[in-house]
Amino acid sequence: MGELKDIREREYARLCGVKIKQLREKANYSQEKLAEILECSEVSLSRVERGLQTMKFWRLVRLCDLCHVSLDYLLRDQETESVSLVPSYVVKLFSDAGEGELEILSRHMRYAEDEIEIRKNENRKRDLEYEILKAKVEQYEKMDPLMPDPTYD
């Protein structure tokens, strides 16, 4: 957890800390229990809740999943909570997972995200090729019928 230096960073950490404390209390967790779940000390959690230091990203993710809120709710200045995209049964399934299990899950999720991105890029490429072909056909239709077909480049 990092020490805070600049004024904006401290104010941001303070607001985030207030939300973390509210989430902890709403979920009926003591500082001791939440610190155990997040694998940090009670002192560190207390300092985070008071805005004196920040929390590691993976801990923020785990907290959001545990409390069924989005990172946007926690990190942005929004008043409304958003439902987590991770189903509650998945959160419950992994709430007691060890560091090794979470690392394996994280690797699989990164792989799935990479696959999704590859598919999106393939779809974008296909859409672009379609738009280019469509433009060529439109251009061809406007031309002299004796001109060669541009789709046979």
BELKAUR-V508050 format. One record per residue. N is the residue number from 1. RES is the residue in one small letter. D_CENTER is the distance of its C-alpha to the mean C-alpha in whole Angstrom. Layout:
# BELKAUR-V508050
n:N res:RES d_center:D_CENTER
n:N res:RES d_center:D_CENTER
This chain:
# BELKAUR-V508050
n:1 res:m d_center:20
n:2 res:g d_center:21
n:3 res:e d_center:24
n:4 res:l d_center:23
n:5 res:k d_center:26
n:6 res:d d_center:25
n:7 res:i d_center:26
n:8 res:r d_center:23
n:9 res:e d_center:21
n:10 res:r d_center:23
n:11 res:e d_center:22
n:12 res:y d_center:19
n:13 res:a d_center:19
n:14 res:r d_center:21
n:15 res:l d_center:20
n:16 res:c d_center:16
n:17 res:g d_center:19
n:18 res:v d_center:21
n:19 res:k d_center:18
n:20 res:i d_center:17
n:21 res:k d_center:21
n:22 res:q d_center:21
n:23 res:l d_center:18
n:24 res:r d_center:20
n:25 res:e d_center:23
n:26 res:k d_center:22
n:27 res:a d_center:21
n:28 res:n d_center:25
n:29 res:y d_center:24
n:30 res:s d_center:26
n:31 res:q d_center:25
n:32 res:e d_center:26
n:33 res:k d_center:25
n:34 res:l d_center:21
n:35 res:a d_center:22
n:36 res:e d_center:23
n:37 res:i d_center:20
n:38 res:l d_center:18
n:39 res:e d_center:20
n:40 res:c d_center:22
n:41 res:s d_center:25
n:42 res:e d_center:26
n:43 res:v d_center:27
n:44 res:s d_center:23
n:45 res:l d_center:22
n:46 res:s d_center:25
n:47 res:r d_center:24
n:48 res:v d_center:20
n:49 res:e d_center:21
n:50 res:r d_center:24
n:51 res:g d_center:22
n:52 res:l d_center:24
n:53 res:q d_center:21
n:54 res:t d_center:18
n:55 res:m d_center:16
n:56 res:k d_center:14
n:57 res:f d_center:10
n:58 res:w d_center:11
n:59 res:r d_center:13
n:60 res:l d_center:10
n:61 res:v d_center:8
n:62 res:r d_center:11
n:63 res:l d_center:13
n:64 res:c d_center:10
n:65 res:d d_center:11
n:66 res:l d_center:14
n:67 res:c d_center:15
n:68 res:h d_center:13
n:69 res:v d_center:11
n:70 res:s d_center:8
n:71 res:l d_center:7
n:72 res:d d_center:8
n:73 res:y d_center:11
n:74 res:l d_center:12
n:75 res:l d_center:11
n:76 res:r d_center:13
n:77 res:d d_center:16
n:78 res:q d_center:16
n:79 res:e d_center:19
n:80 res:t d_center:17
n:81 res:e d_center:15
n:82 res:s d_center:12
n:83 res:v d_center:13
n:84 res:s d_center:10
n:85 res:l d_center:9
n:86 res:v d_center:11
n:87 res:p d_center:14
n:88 res:s d_center:16
n:89 res:y d_center:18
n:90 res:v d_center:16
n:91 res:v d_center:15
n:92 res:k d_center:18
n:93 res:l d_center:19
n:94 res:f d_center:17
n:95 res:s d_center:18
n:96 res:d d_center:21
n:97 res:a d_center:20
n:98 res:g d_center:21
n:99 res:e d_center:19
n:100 res:g d_center:21
n:101 res:e d_center:19
n:102 res:l d_center:16
n:103 res:e d_center:16
n:104 res:i d_center:18
n:105 res:l d_center:15
n:106 res:s d_center:12
n:107 res:r d_center:15
n:108 res:h d_center:15
n:109 res:m d_center:11
n:110 res:r d_center:12
n:111 res:y d_center:15
n:112 res:a d_center:14
n:113 res:e d_center:11
n:114 res:d d_center:14
n:115 res:e d_center:16
n:116 res:i d_center:15
n:117 res:e d_center:15
n:118 res:i d_center:18
n:119 res:r d_center:19
n:120 res:k d_center:18
n:121 res:n d_center:20
n:122 res:e d_center:23
n:123 res:n d_center:23
n:124 res:r d_center:22
n:125 res:k d_center:25
n:126 res:r d_center:27
n:127 res:d d_center:27
n:128 res:l d_center:28
n:129 res:e d_center:31
n:130 res:y d_center:32
n:131 res:e d_center:32
n:132 res:i d_center:34
n:133 res:l d_center:36
n:134 res:k d_center:37
n:135 res:a d_center:37
n:136 res:k d_center:40
n:137 res:v d_center:42
n:138 res:e d_center:42
n:139 res:q d_center:43
n:140 res:y d_center:46
n:141 res:e d_center:47
n:142 res:k d_center:48
n:143 res:m d_center:50
n:144 res:d d_center:53
n:145 res:p d_center:54
n:146 res:l d_center:55
n:147 res:m d_center:52
n:148 res:p d_center:51
n:149 res:d d_center:47
n:150 res:p d_center:44
n:151 res:t d_center:42
n:152 res:y d_center:45
n:153 res:d d_center:44
